[in-house]
């Protein structure tokens, strides 16, 4: 069987239809004739893949019935190495307050199309405001994602602190000579 490499920049459902069409040559299955159910974790001993998905014929499509397909969703963290990134995925936090605020940068860095249906949004949290501050967050995959599993570890880097925010008084009091100690009383 030939190896299918998906275009992860496509919409998640389109990735699944591409996979179905690749493994069923000569057929053109798309969202205009078929609907996709909710992905389920495969069960039983030694499942053939990690995910089971019901594919259903749409009304008036020329098809009838449902078919369960099995395939492997992929761990989000695996896309870091696949993108040629060694070590952690680092993203500058900028004005981001929630995971959703980082998704465009993550998609660009990893060459994927992570959509709002693929992950569970959350707050980034507070920053201490110290220089060179970093924070590691975990963005969990949504259990209903067609493509992704587990979570994505992202190292957020805070922007450098402008020195003008730290040194606000610029006219300094100046240097002064030390005061000579008073002579000790004579006894």
N, C-alpha and C positions, 0 to 999 in steps of 0.2 A: 504494500500500500504506500502510495506517495505521501510525502509530508506536506501538510498544508500550513502555510505561514499566513496568519491573518493580518489585515491592515487595521491596526488598533486605533487608527484615527477616525474610523467610521463610527456611525451610531451603533450602540451595542446590539440591537436587534438585527441590523444589517450584517454584523460580524457573524451572527448565528446563521442567518440565511445563506451567507457565503459558504460557511462550513457545511451546511446541509447540501448545497448545490455541488460543492467540490466532491463530496463523498457519494453523490448520486449523479454521475455525469449524464448529460443529455437532458436534464430536467432544469427548469427555471422556477424555483420556488421563491416567492417574495411576499412582502407584507400585503400585497394587493389580493393574494389568494389564500394566504395562511396566517393564522394568528398564533402567537406564542403564549404558553401558560407561564406560571411562576416557576423558576428553577428550584429544584429540590435537591438537597444533599442525597447522594446515592446511599442506599441501605443494603443490608444483607452482607454475607461473607464474601470477601474478595470481589467487590463490584468492578465492572469493566471500566468505569470512569467515575469521577467524583460528583457528577451532576446528572440528573434526569430531568427532562423537559417535555411537556406535552405540546405537540404541534397539531393544530386543529384547522380543518378546512373552513373558510369563511362562507357564509351564505351566498349563493349565486356565483360561486367561483369556478364551478365545473368540477370541483372535488368534493368528496364527502369523508367524514370520519376523523379520527384522531390517531396519531402515532406518537409513542414515547421514544425520544432520542436520548442517547447518553453521550456525554462529552466531558472534557476536563476544563473547568474554570481555572484561572491562574491566580496565584498569590500576588497581590499588589507589589510587595517588596521585591519580587523577582524582576520587575521592570526596571529597577535601578541598574542592575548589572547588564540587562539586555540593552539599555541605552548607552552602555559604555562608561558608566559612572563608576569609578572605584571609590569605595568608602561610602559615606553618607550622602543623601540627597540634601543639599543645602539651598535654602530659599530665603532671600531677605524678607523680613516681615512687613516692612513698609507700614501702611495704615491698616493692615489686615486685623480683624477682630475675630473672625470665624474661619473655619476650614474652607468654606465656600469662597472666601476672598483669595485663596491661594491656588484654586484649581486651574486657572488659565496658565499660571507659571509652571505648575506640576505637569500639565498636559504637554506644554512645549518642551520641558526638560526631558520627559520620558517618551515622547512621541505617541501618546495615547489620547483617547477621548473619554476621560472620566466625566460622567454626567451626574447631575443631582440624584439620579436614581441608583447610582453605583456606590455611594458612600453615605455614611451617617454624619451629618454636620455637627459641629461642636464649637465651643469657644476656645480661642487660643490661650486665653488667660492673661494675667497681669505680668508686667515686666518690672524688674527691680530698678532699671535705669542705670546700670553700671556699664562701663566701657567694655566692648567686646563680648557682650552678653549673648548667650545662645540658649536655646530651649529645644528639647526634643519632644515632638508631638506624635501621636499615633492616630492616623485617620482610618477608622474601621470601614471595611467594605460592607455594604448593605447585603443582608442575606438573600435578597431578591435580585441582586445584580446578575445579569446574564453572562458577564465575562469575568468578574473579579471575585476573589476570596480574601479572607484574612484582613490584613491591615497594611498601611503604608507608613513607614517611619520617616519623618521629615525633621531635619535640623533647621530650626529657624534662627536667623541671625538678625540681631537688632541693628538698626542704623547707628552709625557713629554719633556720639553726642557732640553737638556744636560747642566748641570751647566757650563761645560767647554766652551760652546758657549756664556755664559753670562759673566763669569769672565775670561777674556782673559789675563789680566795682573795679574800675580801671585806673583811677587816680589813687595811687597807693600812698600811705602815710609817710613814706620815706624812711631812710635809715638814720639812726641817731647814735651818737657816741654813748658808750656806757657811762654812767655816772660813777665818778670815783667814790669809793666807799668812804664814809665819814671816818676821820681818824678816831682811833680808840682812845677813850679817856685815859689820861695819865693818872697813875695812882701813886 
